[in-house]
Structure formats: C-alpha cells, structure tokens
Amino acid sequence: AKASAGRQSPSHPVTRYVYTLNGSGLAVGRTFAAVLENYQQSDGTVKIPE
C-alpha cells in the first residue's frame, strides 16, 4: 500500500500504514486459474507465449 500512496485521515497524528489483501490487489488463485484455462493444450500441458 505504500507504493499505491495509501492515505490516512489528517486528524490522526500517528503514521500508520494501510494494508492490501493478496499483495497487489490481484487475486492470485483466480489469475492462475485463468492462465491455466487459456493456455492449456489438449494434452494437458500449459504453453504460455512470451
């Protein structure tokens, strides 16, 4: 959240960091499933283009 410039209420004098769930906000499990679904070959292998 530091990289995304998370802010806090100016009335709160103590610096506290905000947190994000799943790291970058990307749902890793769903993203991985989507990659497998889109690039899986008929023989079961996964070929991801560069």
TACOR-V151922 format. One record per backbone hydrogen bond with DSSP energy under -1.0 kcal/mol. NH is the residue of the N-H (numbers start at 1). CO is the residue of the C=O. If there is no record, write none. Layout:
NH;CO
NH;CO
This chain:
5;2
6;1
12;9
24;22
28;26
31;27
32;28
33;29
34;30
35;31
36;32
37;33
38;34
39;35
40;36
41;45
44;41
47;39
